[in-house]
């Protein structure tokens, strides 16, 4: 009579089940810049870092000097497995609202990646609509290197855009305040009106224009 086979399972033969929400794969970090300013697009970036080429000094872009951000920007572009930047225009911001435009810019950044990530980590508490797994992490720009890298790319990209805008409209001082509602910026709005890149649905812009002695669209500066 043949002996019964043991019902015990050899532990060495057991394979761990990799759950879909925690399995290995490429991780992309996503962050934005430009939700608060009164002018210009909102910019988002997505970055997949290369573990074999670590980048030292990554942090929330707001905690870094402009010079350090510029240096890290170049290093990220050189060392990351891939990265992409997405934007939502002033028209889209005014049509959709700033939150939805931000999520749209994030989605465009992720979709622009050369490599498809397995999972996306997004700074904040809201997620764009994506066809991959995603997780929102509050304060992720200071704690998750890939999100830190994305925050730096987004910030530097938008700051450089503001510098270009300053050449076209020097009367507003975009190179200094980067579009934020400083006293200088609001005073310029009251004096010169709004340029085409101003977000006219934002309350500070509307209020400044309402109080302005001059109304209408500012003329393009001659350069």
Secondary structure, DSSP 4 states (H G I P E B T S, - for coil): -PPPPP-PPPGGG------GGG----EEEEEEE-SS-SBS-EEEEEEE--TTS--TT---GGGS-HHHHHHHHHHHHHHSSEEEEEEE-HHHHHHH-HHHHHHHHHHHHHHT-SS--SEEEEESS-----SSEEEEETTHHHH-HHHHHHHHHHHHHHHHHHHHHHHH-GGG-HHHHTT---HHHHHHHHHH-B-TTB-TTSHHHHHHHHT-SS-SBPPPPP-
